Amino acid sequence: MSMNLIRRFFQQESAGGILLIIAALIALVMINTEALSGMYNGLLQTPVVIQIGGFVIAKPLLLWINDGLMAVFFFLVGLELKREFMEGALSEPAQVVLPAVGALAGIVVPALIYAWLNHEDPVRMRGWAIPSATDIAFALGIVALLGKRVPASLKLFLMLLAVLDDVGAIIIIALFYTADLSTTSLSVAGVCLVILFIMNRRNVMDVPAYLLVGLIMWASVLKSGVHATLAGVALAFMIPMRNPRKPEHSPLKALEHDLHPIVAFIILPVFAFANAGVPLENFTLASLMEPVTLGIILGLFVGKQLGIFSVCWLLVKMKWAKLPEGASWTQLYGITLLCGIGFTMSLFIASLAFEHVGQEYIKPVRLGILTASFLSAVTGYLVLRFAKSSTLTSSNGTASAAS
């Protein structure tokens, strides 16, 4: 009976989001329990070394999680992006306009709010991109809890917006969060990329061969100063979408299917556990007013909904786009609230922004992310829970709200 319950749990759409919450709560309990805090910190600072001849990668466990496991996460994101661009919703321009512009506004407005509060300090300004991220697993998990109360069109809107938000995050990481570059390591990574491209063009269907070259590329990128997660995205776009000899089989889709449960149920919860530990001793309401913390809270909770909802309203009113079919304005607003759940992606960008400037920024950053994500999750759920669906569609294709 217990195995059946476990199996049914993991088959639910909300399972990944629930595991993220559980992992974060465990981290919060451990870091704030005197008997367990030493174990938590000691585990994350455990040195892990891989050495092959003169090639050495030596990092604490926390950085292996952030640089290694998250590369697998971004590899899966890359696979999903390629599939969507080639034959999914992103291949249909009419469906992309509203979430694409919304995603852009959802990146720019939170960043501006954060910058407005922190522009006087160049170190604090390193975190400008933290409130620009959306945690797709968490957001879709909450939507799944609401079942049929949320129209399928809105779920697609949220998915597309979050995917495009990930594209923005990838670009931001590539452009703004790189260290001093190693020409030698970059050259090796470039050679690996060329090899992968040739393999793709020559219709090589051996996925383990791609993964082997991709592993070498990841290690080279890790040593180069460019963040190693970008190697995962580059590798994903080289995986063949179609097999000319077996049209019914897609190497990319098969790999995506195999990776999804590993990422959703292992990698992301492990990342949440490793990065969500916020010591709450001496916590007061004044802690939420620190510029970094307040910038993240306002950026995620206010900036996301303000930026996304306002541009979507403008596009629909100007008839440049259509409201998702069967959705009301209230429901769309609820979805924009859920976009303020930064969590995994915000924690990841925060680890890049402040990893070299001292530990004093870790607590206020994590506190801001957890507070804003909690507020966004609760308010978004409540709005969607009590909102009414659209009952009428006008002649121009925009749904009229019944609430």
C-alpha positions, 0 to 999 in steps of 0.5 A: 500500500505504501509503495502505491501511495509513493508512486501516486505521489510522484505521478502528480504534477505538484510533486516537484513543487511539494518536494522543493518546499519540503527540502527548503523547510528541512534546511531552515529547521537544520540551520536554526537548530543548534544541534543540527546547524553544525552538521548542515554547514559541515555537510555543505563545506565538505571538500570534494576533489576530482583529479586526473593527472594534472587536471584538478577540480577541488570545490566544497560540496555546495559548489559542486551542487551549484556548478555541477547539478545545476548544469544538468538542470540547465541541460534539461532546460535546453532540451525543452527549449529546443523541442519547443522551438522546433515543434512546440508552442514556441514555433507558433509566433501568435502564441509567443507574443503575450508570454514573450513580452510579459517575460521581458517585462518580468525581467526588467521591472524587478531589476529596476526596482532592485537597482533603485534601492541599491544603486549607491553600493556597487557590491549590492548592485551585483544582485540586480538580476536576482528578482528577475527569475521565476521558479517554473517547478514551484509555480506549476506545482501550485497551479497543479494543486488548483486542478481545473480551476485554472484553464489549460490556456493559462497553464500554457501561458505560464509555462511559456513565460517561465521558459522564456524567463529561463532564456533571459536568465541564461543570457544574463549569466553569460553576459554578467556573471563570468569571472576572469576568462582562461583562453586555454580552457575556452579553446578546449570548450570551443573544440568540444562544441565544434565536435558536437556540431559536426556529430549533429550534422552527420546524424550521429545518434549515439547519445552517450557519445554526446554526453561524453564530449559534453562532460569534457566541455563542462569541465573546460567551461568550469575552468574557463571563468564562464559559468559551467551551467551554460555548457549544459544549454550548449550541449542540449542544442546539439542533441538530435531532435529526429532520427532519420533512420527511425522517424518515430524515435527522437533522441532529444525527447527520450533524453528529456523524458529520462532526465525530467524525474531526476531533475524534478525529484532529486536535483532541484530539491537537493539544490533547494536544501543546499541554498535555502538555509537561512539563520533566523537568530536576531531576526526582526521586521527591520531585517526585511528593510535592509536594501538587498532584502527589500529590493528582492522582496519588492522586485519579486512580489511587486515588480513581477506582477506589475511588469507582466500584468501591465504589459499584457493588459496593454497588448490585449487592449491594443489588440496586439495579442489575445487573452488566453482562451477561457481566462479572466483578467483576475486569473491572469493576475493570479498567474502573474503573482505566481511568477514572483516565486523566484526560489530555485532560480533566484537562489542560483543567480544569488550564488553567482552574484555574491559568491566572491564578495563575502558571507554577509550578503547570504542571509539577507539575500536568502531571506528576501527570496524566501519571503517574496516567494512565500508571499507570491505563492500564497497570494497567487494561490488564493487569487486563482482559488477564488477567481471565476473563469471567463464565460464569454469570448468576444468577437476579437478573440479576447475573453471577457472577465466574469470576475 
